[in-house]
């Protein structure tokens, strides 16, 4: 069963997701420039909210290149600071044996998406094989002394036992965010996780122009200096826009269940993960430039669709950009009308439930189950999805 989430959210002056030159991200759609917030930004913003909505810390993952340092600290019995050089060498050798390269500054080659227990599992592996790892590290040091400076280390494939150890260390069976958003490790597809959730880039429903805020900063102690002028000591510009965004995401509950470690018939981790996913996407706001713009808004229109298969992104409702002053009202009408048109043309047999909500009143959509709060919206949607599985 698939849950689709369609949101309309308006942001005032903001620069929530910047490009490489500091401007708000954009895309050309329908022949005009639109504001854009990347799917990666939206997923990150949502992922940090999961523990607010029913998931435990141990049911979420961490994204890091610092697995070596975290593991070495565990072996040294510390929570911060620099681990002993000998300990880092043992962990580095352990990672090599498991098939993972370590780059500069003791960072892993890849930005791993790991379960919370990964460092503990790797530390346990290093303890159990400490003698062998110490000997291998010593042999590697002797070999490196004989090599010409700058020679490259030869790649070696881990044996079957090491692959199983790596699989245990990288296990993400209870990490709901890894189950939802997936994981890719380029040189070993056995450790990849197919994402249960797809997230679209948010785009503005109307044409957007980037604007510029010219600012100055004054030295508070400058006035006391007789030889100084009254001008500012710092000037600059900040890019911003203001836009109403259409946001779309979906989650396949079947894939989510396959990704998660279901431990008993009454294990409710899939239900809790689905509810956390809906609520987190509804309330999460990207953090870009928030200290200077405070663009903390909430969606004005929320539409959930439960279906057996397939997926409908409703962005084409805005292929012709919305114009006028009632941007949110017109955008809502366009989104609901486009959904109704698709339903009428392609048939609604695969659709099992439609739930709508808005802080300003019921969504005007025939056949939708209208609710009056985010909690009710979430509960009604997930219940419909689980009932139809």
MOCOR-V985990 format. One record per residue. N is the residue number from 0. RES is the residue in one small letter. PSI is psi in whole degrees, -180 to 180 (* if undefined). D_CENTER is the distance of its C-alpha to the mean C-alpha in Angstrom with 2 decimals. Layout:
n->N res->RES psi->PSI d_center->D_CENTER
n->N res->RES psi->PSI d_center->D_CENTER
//
This chain:
n->0 res->x psi->140 d_center->21.99
n->1 res->x psi->136 d_center->19.20
n->2 res->x psi->128 d_center->17.79
n->3 res->x psi->142 d_center->17.03
n->4 res->x psi->122 d_center->15.75
n->5 res->x psi->123 d_center->17.31
n->6 res->x psi->144 d_center->17.05
n->7 res->x psi->124 d_center->19.17
n->8 res->x psi->127 d_center->18.37
n->9 res->x psi->132 d_center->20.62
n->10 res->x psi->135 d_center->19.96
n->11 res->x psi->-158 d_center->23.04
n->12 res->x psi->119 d_center->23.48
n->13 res->x psi->160 d_center->20.08
n->14 res->x psi->71 d_center->18.25
n->15 res->x psi->-28 d_center->14.62
n->16 res->x psi->103 d_center->13.26
n->17 res->x psi->154 d_center->16.00
n->18 res->x psi->-169 d_center->17.31
n->19 res->x psi->-12 d_center->19.33
n->20 res->x psi->11 d_center->22.28
n->21 res->x psi->1 d_center->20.65
n->22 res->x psi->153 d_center->21.01
n->23 res->x psi->139 d_center->18.63
n->24 res->x psi->148 d_center->17.14
n->25 res->x psi->169 d_center->19.37
n->26 res->x psi->146 d_center->20.33
n->27 res->x psi->120 d_center->23.79
n->28 res->x psi->129 d_center->23.99
n->29 res->x psi->27 d_center->27.33
n->30 res->x psi->3 d_center->29.13
n->31 res->x psi->162 d_center->27.71
n->32 res->x psi->129 d_center->25.00
n->33 res->x psi->153 d_center->22.04
n->34 res->x psi->152 d_center->19.38
n->35 res->x psi->142 d_center->15.87
n->36 res->x psi->124 d_center->12.31
n->37 res->x psi->154 d_center->10.10
n->38 res->x psi->-35 d_center->7.60
n->39 res->x psi->-41 d_center->5.40
n->40 res->x psi->-43 d_center->6.31
n->41 res->x psi->-41 d_center->6.00
n->42 res->x psi->-42 d_center->2.64
n->43 res->x psi->-45 d_center->2.95
n->44 res->x psi->-41 d_center->6.13
n->45 res->x psi->-42 d_center->6.16
n->46 res->x psi->-34 d_center->5.23
n->47 res->x psi->-9 d_center->7.96
n->48 res->x psi->-7 d_center->10.19
n->49 res->x psi->-39 d_center->10.66
n->50 res->x psi->-13 d_center->13.74
n->51 res->x psi->-21 d_center->15.31
n->52 res->x psi->42 d_center->15.68
n->53 res->x psi->-3 d_center->17.45
n->54 res->x psi->138 d_center->15.49
n->55 res->x psi->163 d_center->17.07
n->56 res->x psi->-38 d_center->15.85
n->57 res->x psi->-4 d_center->17.20
n->58 res->x psi->15 d_center->15.07
n->59 res->x psi->158 d_center->11.73
n->60 res->x psi->-180 d_center->11.04
n->61 res->x psi->145 d_center->10.95
n->62 res->x psi->119 d_center->10.01
n->63 res->x psi->155 d_center->13.39
n->64 res->x psi->2 d_center->16.45
n->65 res->x psi->35 d_center->18.71
n->66 res->x psi->-39 d_center->19.58
n->67 res->x psi->-49 d_center->23.21
n->68 res->x psi->-43 d_center->23.59
n->69 res->x psi->-40 d_center->22.08
n->70 res->x psi->-42 d_center->24.40
n->71 res->x psi->-37 d_center->27.37
n->72 res->x psi->-39 d_center->27.13
n->73 res->x psi->-44 d_center->27.27
n->74 res->x psi->-33 d_center->30.32
n->75 res->x psi->-6 d_center->31.91
n->76 res->x psi->33 d_center->31.36
n->77 res->x psi->160 d_center->29.53
n->78 res->x psi->-14 d_center->26.24
n->79 res->x psi->178 d_center->26.21
n->80 res->x psi->179 d_center->28.27
n->81 res->x psi->123 d_center->29.25
n->82 res->x psi->164 d_center->30.12
n->83 res->x psi->145 d_center->33.50
n->84 res->x psi->-40 d_center->33.87
n->85 res->x psi->-39 d_center->35.41
n->86 res->x psi->-44 d_center->32.50
n->87 res->x psi->-36 d_center->29.97
n->88 res->x psi->-39 d_center->32.28
n->89 res->x psi->-45 d_center->32.35
n->90 res->x psi->-39 d_center->28.56
n->91 res->x psi->-42 d_center->28.39
n->92 res->x psi->-37 d_center->31.03
n->93 res->x psi->-44 d_center->29.28
n->94 res->x psi->-40 d_center->26.11
n->95 res->x psi->-44 d_center->28.47
n->96 res->x psi->-30 d_center->30.23
n->97 res->x psi->-3 d_center->27.07
n->98 res->x psi->17 d_center->26.35
n->99 res->x psi->130 d_center->23.78
n->100 res->x psi->149 d_center->24.78
n->101 res->x psi->127 d_center->24.62
n->102 res->x psi->-156 d_center->24.57
n->103 res->x psi->157 d_center->25.91
n->104 res->x psi->29 d_center->25.55
n->105 res->x psi->28 d_center->24.86
n->106 res->x psi->142 d_center->21.31
n->107 res->x psi->157 d_center->20.35
n->108 res->x psi->-35 d_center->20.35
n->109 res->x psi->152 d_center->16.79
n->110 res->x psi->98 d_center->13.55
n->111 res->x psi->146 d_center->13.48
n->112 res->x psi->108 d_center->10.89
n->113 res->x psi->155 d_center->13.54
n->114 res->x psi->159 d_center->14.92
n->115 res->x psi->-23 d_center->16.40
n->116 res->x psi->5 d_center->19.84
n->117 res->x psi->-45 d_center->19.47
n->118 res->x psi->-39 d_center->21.40
n->119 res->x psi->-43 d_center->24.03
n->120 res->x psi->-41 d_center->24.52
n->121 res->x psi->-38 d_center->24.95
n->122 res->x psi->-41 d_center->27.32
n->123 res->x psi->-42 d_center->29.30
n->124 res->x psi->-44 d_center->29.62
n->125 res->x psi->-36 d_center->30.89
n->126 res->x psi->-46 d_center->33.37
n->127 res->x psi->-27 d_center->34.77
n->128 res->x psi->25 d_center->35.25
n->129 res->x psi->-47 d_center->36.04
n->130 res->x psi->-47 d_center->39.53
n->131 res->x psi->-39 d_center->38.52
n->132 res->x psi->-36 d_center->35.61
n->133 res->x psi->-42 d_center->38.00
n->134 res->x psi->-42 d_center->40.55
n->135 res->x psi->-38 d_center->38.09
n->136 res->x psi->-41 d_center->36.88
n->137 res->x psi->-43 d_center->40.55
n->138 res->x psi->-37 d_center->41.40
n->139 res->x psi->-39 d_center->38.57
n->140 res->x psi->-44 d_center->39.86
n->141 res->x psi->-41 d_center->43.36
n->142 res->x psi->-39 d_center->42.26
n->143 res->x psi->-30 d_center->40.32
n->144 res->x psi->-31 d_center->43.47
n->145 res->x psi->-22 d_center->45.39
n->146 res->x psi->156 d_center->42.99
n->147 res->x psi->146 d_center->43.28
n->148 res->x psi->133 d_center->40.90
n->149 res->x psi->-5 d_center->37.88
n->150 res->x psi->147 d_center->38.21
n->151 res->x psi->145 d_center->35.07
n->152 res->x psi->135 d_center->34.20
n->153 res->x psi->139 d_center->34.67
n->154 res->x psi->142 d_center->31.85
n->155 res->x psi->139 d_center->32.67
n->156 res->x psi->139 d_center->31.19
n->157 res->x psi->151 d_center->30.69
n->158 res->x psi->178 d_center->33.16
n->159 res->x psi->-39 d_center->32.46
n->160 res->x psi->-40 d_center->32.53
n->161 res->x psi->-37 d_center->29.99
n->162 res->x psi->-41 d_center->27.64
n->163 res->x psi->-39 d_center->27.93
n->164 res->x psi->-43 d_center->27.29
n->165 res->x psi->-38 d_center->24.15
n->166 res->x psi->-39 d_center->23.01
n->167 res->x psi->-42 d_center->23.65
n->168 res->x psi->-39 d_center->21.87
n->169 res->x psi->3 d_center->18.69
n->170 res->x psi->133 d_center->18.90
n->171 res->x psi->31 d_center->15.73
n->172 res->x psi->-28 d_center->17.75
n->173 res->x psi->6 d_center->16.89
n->174 res->x psi->102 d_center->13.23
n->175 res->x psi->-35 d_center->11.78
n->176 res->x psi->-33 d_center->8.05
n->177 res->x psi->-41 d_center->9.43
n->178 res->x psi->-37 d_center->11.71
n->179 res->x psi->-48 d_center->9.37
n->180 res->x psi->-7 d_center->7.01
n->181 res->x psi->174 d_center->9.91
n->182 res->x psi->139 d_center->11.27
n->183 res->x psi->128 d_center->13.81
n->184 res->x psi->112 d_center->16.63
n->185 res->x psi->-41 d_center->18.91
n->186 res->x psi->6 d_center->22.24
n->187 res->x psi->95 d_center->22.01
n->188 res->x psi->-14 d_center->20.72
n->189 res->x psi->-23 d_center->21.94
n->190 res->x psi->3 d_center->18.90
n->191 res->x psi->152 d_center->16.40
n->192 res->x psi->122 d_center->14.57
n->193 res->x psi->126 d_center->14.48
n->194 res->x psi->137 d_center->11.42
n->195 res->x psi->-18 d_center->12.71
n->196 res->x psi->138 d_center->10.44
n->197 res->x psi->136 d_center->10.71
n->198 res->x psi->125 d_center->9.17
n->199 res->x psi->156 d_center->11.67
n->200 res->x psi->132 d_center->11.96
n->201 res->x psi->137 d_center->13.56
n->202 res->x psi->150 d_center->17.18
n->203 res->x psi->146 d_center->20.08
n->204 res->x psi->-3 d_center->22.81
n->205 res->x psi->169 d_center->25.43
n->206 res->x psi->144 d_center->26.44
n->207 res->x psi->139 d_center->25.12
n->208 res->x psi->134 d_center->26.83
n->209 res->x psi->132 d_center->25.40
n->210 res->x psi->172 d_center->27.64
n->211 res->x psi->130 d_center->28.49
n->212 res->x psi->113 d_center->29.22
n->213 res->x psi->126 d_center->32.10
n->214 res->x psi->159 d_center->32.25
n->215 res->x psi->155 d_center->34.72
n->216 res->x psi->134 d_center->34.80
n->217 res->x psi->139 d_center->38.13
n->218 res->x psi->116 d_center->39.48
n->219 res->x psi->-27 d_center->40.78
n->220 res->x psi->0 d_center->43.65
n->221 res->x psi->-34 d_center->44.76
n->222 res->x psi->-22 d_center->47.24
n->223 res->x psi->-11 d_center->49.33
n->224 res->x psi->118 d_center->50.12
n->225 res->x psi->-29 d_center->53.24
n->226 res->x psi->8 d_center->52.69
n->227 res->x psi->149 d_center->49.18
n->228 res->x psi->-179 d_center->48.47
n->229 res->x psi->6 d_center->46.41
n->230 res->x psi->169 d_center->43.54
n->231 res->x psi->156 d_center->39.88
n->232 res->x psi->-2 d_center->38.78
n->233 res->x psi->135 d_center->35.39
n->234 res->x psi->157 d_center->34.34
n->235 res->x psi->-176 d_center->31.32
n->236 res->x psi->148 d_center->29.16
n->237 res->x psi->131 d_center->25.62
n->238 res->x psi->146 d_center->24.17
n->239 res->x psi->168 d_center->22.88
n->240 res->x psi->-179 d_center->22.95
n->241 res->x psi->131 d_center->22.99
n->242 res->x psi->155 d_center->21.69
n->243 res->x psi->119 d_center->21.13
n->244 res->x psi->141 d_center->17.97
n->245 res->x psi->126 d_center->17.66
n->246 res->x psi->137 d_center->14.23
n->247 res->x psi->138 d_center->13.94
n->248 res->x psi->158 d_center->11.91
n->249 res->x psi->160 d_center->13.57
n->250 res->x psi->133 d_center->13.61
n->251 res->x psi->108 d_center->16.49
n->252 res->x psi->-29 d_center->17.89
n->253 res->x psi->-46 d_center->20.16
n->254 res->x psi->-38 d_center->17.56
n->255 res->x psi->-43 d_center->15.65
n->256 res->x psi->-39 d_center->19.08
n->257 res->x psi->-34 d_center->19.86
n->258 res->x psi->-30 d_center->16.82
n->259 res->x psi->153 d_center->17.57
n->260 res->x psi->95 d_center->20.73
n->261 res->x psi->120 d_center->22.89
n->262 res->x psi->-13 d_center->25.71
n->263 res->x psi->165 d_center->28.12
n->264 res->x psi->-30 d_center->29.06
n->265 res->x psi->13 d_center->28.13
n->266 res->x psi->119 d_center->24.66
n->267 res->x psi->22 d_center->22.46
n->268 res->x psi->-34 d_center->19.03
n->269 res->x psi->-45 d_center->18.13
n->270 res->x psi->-45 d_center->19.36
n->271 res->x psi->-37 d_center->17.60
n->272 res->x psi->-41 d_center->14.19
n->273 res->x psi->-41 d_center->14.87
n->274 res->x psi->-41 d_center->16.06
n->275 res->x psi->-38 d_center->13.21
n->276 res->x psi->-47 d_center->10.83
n->277 res->x psi->-50 d_center->13.38
n->278 res->x psi->-40 d_center->14.08
n->279 res->x psi->-42 d_center->10.68
n->280 res->x psi->-31 d_center->10.08
n->281 res->x psi->-35 d_center->13.68
n->282 res->x psi->-17 d_center->13.78
n->283 res->x psi->137 d_center->10.65
n->284 res->x psi->131 d_center->11.76
n->285 res->x psi->151 d_center->10.57
n->286 res->x psi->-3 d_center->12.75
n->287 res->x psi->125 d_center->14.58
n->288 res->x psi->25 d_center->18.34
n->289 res->x psi->-30 d_center->18.24
n->290 res->x psi->-27 d_center->21.07
n->291 res->x psi->-7 d_center->23.35
n->292 res->x psi->-23 d_center->22.39
n->293 res->x psi->51 d_center->21.04
n->294 res->x psi->63 d_center->19.63
n->295 res->x psi->93 d_center->18.54
n->296 res->x psi->174 d_center->19.16
n->297 res->x psi->157 d_center->18.34
n->298 res->x psi->143 d_center->18.48
n->299 res->x psi->-23 d_center->22.14
n->300 res->x psi->128 d_center->22.03
n->301 res->x psi->125 d_center->20.10
n->302 res->x psi->124 d_center->21.03
n->303 res->x psi->139 d_center->20.06
n->304 res->x psi->129 d_center->21.70
n->305 res->x psi->125 d_center->22.38
n->306 res->x psi->159 d_center->23.77
n->307 res->x psi->-42 d_center->25.08
n->308 res->x psi->173 d_center->23.63
n->309 res->x psi->178 d_center->22.64
n->310 res->x psi->139 d_center->20.29
n->311 res->x psi->107 d_center->21.24
n->312 res->x psi->128 d_center->19.17
n->313 res->x psi->19 d_center->21.49
n->314 res->x psi->-29 d_center->20.85
n->315 res->x psi->-10 d_center->24.43
n->316 res->x psi->-22 d_center->25.73
n->317 res->x psi->19 d_center->25.18
n->318 res->x psi->-42 d_center->26.54
n->319 res->x psi->118 d_center->29.44
n->320 res->x psi->142 d_center->28.01
n->321 res->x psi->140 d_center->28.74
n->322 res->x psi->173 d_center->31.53
n->323 res->x psi->-166 d_center->33.49
n->324 res->x psi->-21 d_center->32.69
n->325 res->x psi->67 d_center->31.30
n->326 res->x psi->-46 d_center->27.96
n->327 res->x psi->-45 d_center->26.12
n->328 res->x psi->-46 d_center->29.12
n->329 res->x psi->-39 d_center->29.60
n->330 res->x psi->-41 d_center->25.94
n->331 res->x psi->-46 d_center->26.03
n->332 res->x psi->-43 d_center->29.30
n->333 res->x psi->-45 d_center->28.10
n->334 res->x psi->-47 d_center->25.01
n->335 res->x psi->-38 d_center->27.18
n->336 res->x psi->-41 d_center->30.04
n->337 res->x psi->-41 d_center->28.02
n->338 res->x psi->-44 d_center->26.69
n->339 res->x psi->-40 d_center->30.33
n->340 res->x psi->-46 d_center->31.63
n->341 res->x psi->-41 d_center->29.34
n->342 res->x psi->-45 d_center->30.32
n->343 res->x psi->-38 d_center->33.97
n->344 res->x psi->-47 d_center->34.01
n->345 res->x psi->-8 d_center->31.91
n->346 res->x psi->147 d_center->32.84
n->347 res->x psi->17 d_center->30.98
n->348 res->x psi->-33 d_center->31.98
n->349 res->x psi->-14 d_center->28.53
n->350 res->x psi->126 d_center->27.20
n->351 res->x psi->-24 d_center->27.80
n->352 res->x psi->148 d_center->26.67
n->353 res->x psi->127 d_center->25.60
n->354 res->x psi->131 d_center->24.57
n->355 res->x psi->151 d_center->24.62
n->356 res->x psi->153 d_center->24.32
n->357 res->x psi->140 d_center->24.78
n->358 res->x psi->-22 d_center->25.62
n->359 res->x psi->5 d_center->28.72
n->360 res->x psi->178 d_center->30.06
n->361 res->x psi->144 d_center->29.81
n->362 res->x psi->134 d_center->28.37
n->363 res->x psi->72 d_center->31.42
n->364 res->x psi->119 d_center->30.58
n->365 res->x psi->135 d_center->33.27
n->366 res->x psi->-7 d_center->32.35
n->367 res->x psi->144 d_center->29.20
n->368 res->x psi->103 d_center->29.07
n->369 res->x psi->132 d_center->28.77
n->370 res->x psi->168 d_center->27.51
n->371 res->x psi->9 d_center->27.70
n->372 res->x psi->163 d_center->24.68
n->373 res->x psi->-39 d_center->20.98
n->374 res->x psi->-46 d_center->22.10
n->375 res->x psi->-39 d_center->24.54
n->376 res->x psi->-46 d_center->22.16
n->377 res->x psi->-49 d_center->19.73
n->378 res->x psi->-44 d_center->22.68
n->379 res->x psi->-41 d_center->24.57
n->380 res->x psi->-49 d_center->21.79
n->381 res->x psi->-39 d_center->20.86
n->382 res->x psi->-42 d_center->24.59
n->383 res->x psi->-39 d_center->25.44
n->384 res->x psi->-43 d_center->22.94
n->385 res->x psi->-33 d_center->24.15
n->386 res->x psi->-33 d_center->27.75
n->387 res->x psi->-2 d_center->27.72
n->388 res->x psi->* d_center->26.31
//
